[in-house]
């Protein structure tokens, strides 16, 4: 077995624990053009950084998936993929914003099975620029009744001024974890932060650390919120404000 799959320690061996990271991307018509293009570029470029972050914590196996939603929702990545093997597939935009449908698909995956009882709290990163056009509330309430839904690390990236921040607040449960991107520079910065910081804080620093049991039984958000990026006005005249 490869080095990142199994570890020697007194009394036996320790296998790493799965950490599921899910991109939830709004692909409605309002995302068409620059917005979806920047999302594709930012996530594609941050995959090597996610892999580096995962290597720094060998006791967790970082598994990536992508979920897109517009008129309906579907998995772009049908099964979880190890970050070392993950490849981003560019998304196209068009249609409405069936966010509730996306929550339903997430809920179906946050049960045991298919989740392992050894898994670390999953990371859900929601990217949206608008408002749900379906019954998001019922679906979100259902998600939050699931043990893995409650324990999950939930971050939202609000694109532009038209996104319904109150709904994104409901999703994260913490206003500080709703990141506002008003231009392409903001968006790239926030996607890069969410992709690496969330994966790091969800994983235990060592197999015997007190943080393991604490994160298993409470909300796993333990990073310093002072490090969360904030939206800033760009001096670049080519960087359009959304």
C-alpha positions in Angstrom: 0.0 0.0 0.0 1.3 3.5 -0.9 2.7 5.8 1.8 -0.3 8.1 1.8 -2.7 5.2 2.4 -1.3 3.6 5.5 0.9 4.6 8.4 2.9 2.7 10.9 2.6 3.4 14.6 3.1 1.5 17.9 0.5 -1.2 18.3 -0.6 -1.2 14.7 -1.3 0.7 11.5 -3.4 3.8 10.9 -5.3 4.2 7.6 -6.2 7.7 6.5 -9.8 9.0 6.7 -11.9 10.2 3.8 -12.5 13.9 3.5 -15.2 14.8 1.0 -15.0 18.2 -0.7 -17.9 19.2 -2.9 -18.1 22.2 -5.2 -21.7 23.3 -5.7 -21.8 25.6 -8.7 -24.7 27.8 -9.8 -24.8 27.4 -13.6 -28.0 29.5 -14.2 -28.3 31.9 -17.1 -27.1 34.9 -15.1 -23.7 33.1 -14.7 -23.2 33.1 -18.5 -20.0 34.7 -19.8 -17.4 36.1 -17.6 -18.7 34.7 -14.3 -18.8 31.1 -15.2 -15.5 31.5 -17.1 -13.8 32.9 -14.0 -15.2 30.1 -11.9 -13.9 27.5 -14.3 -10.4 29.1 -14.5 -10.1 29.7 -10.7 -11.1 26.1 -9.7 -8.9 24.6 -12.4 -5.9 26.6 -11.2 -6.4 25.8 -7.6 -6.4 22.0 -7.9 -2.6 21.7 -7.5 -2.8 23.9 -4.3 -5.5 21.5 -3.0 -3.3 18.6 -3.7 -0.4 20.3 -1.8 -2.6 21.0 1.2 -3.8 17.4 1.2 -0.2 16.1 1.2 0.6 18.2 4.3 -2.0 16.3 6.2 -1.4 12.6 5.3 -4.0 11.3 7.7 -6.9 12.4 5.5 -7.7 11.3 1.9 -9.1 14.4 0.1 -11.9 13.3 -2.3 -13.4 15.9 -4.7 -16.7 16.1 -6.5 -18.5 18.8 -8.5 -22.3 19.4 -8.5 -23.9 21.9 -10.9 -27.4 23.3 -10.7 -29.5 25.4 -13.1 -32.7 24.0 -14.5 -32.3 20.9 -12.3 -29.1 19.7 -10.7 -26.6 16.9 -11.6 -23.3 15.5 -10.5 -20.5 16.5 -12.9 -18.3 14.0 -11.0 -20.5 10.9 -10.4 -18.2 9.4 -7.8 -15.7 11.0 -5.3 -12.2 11.3 -6.9 -8.9 11.6 -5.0 -7.5 15.1 -5.4 -4.4 13.7 -7.1 -6.6 12.3 -9.9 -9.2 15.0 -10.1 -9.6 17.0 -13.3 -11.9 20.0 -13.6 -14.5 19.9 -16.4 -15.5 23.3 -17.6 -19.1 24.2 -16.8 -21.6 26.1 -19.1 -24.3 28.4 -17.9 -28.0 28.6 -18.8 -31.4 28.1 -17.2 -32.9 28.9 -13.8 -31.6 28.4 -10.3 -32.8 25.1 -8.8 -30.7 25.3 -5.6 -33.2 23.1 -3.7 -32.6 20.3 -6.2 -28.9 20.6 -5.5 -29.4 20.4 -1.8 -31.5 17.2 -2.3 -28.6 15.6 -4.3 -26.2 16.5 -1.5 -28.5 15.0 1.2 -28.6 11.7 -0.7 -24.8 11.5 -0.5 -24.4 12.5 3.2 -25.8 9.3 4.7 -24.1 6.0 5.7 -23.7 4.5 3.1 -22.5 6.0 0.8 -20.5 8.0 3.4 -18.1 6.0 5.6 -18.5 6.2 9.4 -14.8 7.0 9.5 -15.2 10.0 7.3 -14.2 13.5 8.4 -16.8 16.3 8.2 -17.4 17.0 4.6 -16.7 20.4 3.0 -19.4 22.1 0.9 -18.6 25.2 -1.1 -21.6 26.8 -2.7 -21.0 29.4 -5.5 -24.1 31.5 -6.6 -25.0 34.8 -8.1 -28.8 34.8 -7.8 -31.8 33.5 -5.9 -33.3 30.0 -5.9 -36.2 29.4 -8.2 -37.4 26.2 -6.5 -38.3 25.2 -2.9 -34.8 25.5 -1.5 -36.0 25.8 2.1 -37.5 22.3 2.5 -34.4 20.8 0.9 -32.0 22.8 3.1 -33.9 21.9 6.2 -33.7 18.2 5.2 -29.9 18.6 4.7 -29.5 20.2 8.1 -31.3 17.3 9.8 -28.6 14.8 8.7 -25.7 14.3 11.0 -23.2 14.9 8.2 -25.1 17.9 7.1 -24.9 19.5 10.5 -21.2 18.7 10.9 -20.2 19.8 7.4 -18.0 22.8 6.8 -20.2 25.1 4.7 -18.8 28.1 2.8 -20.7 30.2 0.3 -19.3 32.6 -2.3 -21.8 35.3 -3.3 -21.1 36.6 -6.8 -22.2 40.2 -7.5 -24.9 42.3 -6.0 -27.9 40.2 -7.0 -27.2 37.1 -5.0 -29.6 36.5 -2.1 -27.1 36.7 0.8 -29.8 35.8 3.4 -30.2 32.4 1.8 -26.5 31.9 1.7 -26.4 32.8 5.4 -28.9 30.1 6.0 -26.7 27.6 4.2 -23.5 28.4 6.1 -25.1 29.2 9.5 -22.4 31.9 9.8 -22.4 35.3 8.1 -18.6 35.4 8.2 -18.5 32.3 5.9 -20.5 34.0 3.1 -17.8 35.6 0.9 -18.8 38.5 -1.3 -17.1 38.6 -4.8 -17.9 41.8 -6.6 -15.4 41.3 -9.4 -13.3 38.7 -11.1 -10.3 39.4 -8.8 -12.4 38.8 -5.7 -13.8 35.6 -7.2 -10.5 34.0 -7.9 -9.1 35.0 -4.5 -12.1 33.6 -2.6 -12.2 30.3 -4.6 -8.5 29.7 -4.0 -9.0 30.4 -0.2 -12.0 28.2 0.1 -10.5 25.3 -1.7 -7.4 25.1 0.5 -8.3 26.6 3.9 -11.5 24.5 4.3 -9.8 21.3 3.4 -7.0 21.9 5.9 -9.2 22.8 8.9 -11.4 19.8 8.3 -8.6 17.3 8.6 -6.9 16.3 11.9 -3.3 17.5 12.3 -2.3 14.1 13.7 -4.1 10.8 14.5 -3.7 11.2 18.2 -4.5 14.9 18.6 -7.3 16.1 20.8 -8.6 18.0 17.7 -9.7 14.7 16.2 -12.3 13.9 18.8 -13.4 17.5 19.1 -14.0 17.9 15.3 -15.8 14.6 15.3 -18.4 15.9 17.8 -18.8 19.5 17.0 -18.8 22.1 14.1 -15.3 21.6 12.5 -14.8 25.3 11.7 -11.6 26.1 13.6 -9.7 28.5 11.3 -9.1 32.1 12.1 -11.9 34.1 10.5 -9.5 37.1 10.3 -7.8 35.2 7.4 -11.0 35.0 5.4 -10.6 37.3 2.3 -12.9 40.3 1.9 -14.1 42.0 -1.2 -12.1 45.1 -2.2 -12.6 47.6 -4.9 -10.3 47.0 -7.8 -8.1 49.7 -9.2 -8.0 47.8 -12.5 -10.3 49.6 -14.9 -10.7 46.3 -16.9 -12.0 44.4 -13.8 -15.7 45.0 -14.1 -17.9 45.2 -11.0 -20.7 42.7 -11.0 
